Amino acid sequence: MNVSLNGVALGDALKTVEALPSMQKLAGSVRHMRTGNARWLTEIFSQFGIAMGIGVLSIYAVLVNAVPQVHPAVTILTALPPSAEARSWRC
């Protein structure tokens, strides 16, 4: 089904469609498939989350190899997000 959103945000339109009673009671063999921009957005955000997770684990692995104990590596890793946010406020 193709729909013109007429200025409605894609996320709001998807929430509205998924809240419809007919979409809540689908038969066992019927499923809701996202296509087009909705599918692209879902894929891009899930892949971004995976990439961020791999990046954090890679940084942790480097820190564990650089510091002989695990506790300082965890402390350094948890201090990175606040320091990055503080740096962004200075620019």
NORNOR-V67143 format. One record per pair of residues at least 24 apart in sequence whose C-alpha atoms are under 6 Angstrom apart, sorted by the first residue. I is the first residue (numbers start at 0). GAP is how many residues later the second one is. D is the distance in whole Angstrom. If there is no record, write none. Layout:
# NORNOR-V67143
I,GAP,D
I,GAP,D
This chain:
# NORNOR-V67143
none
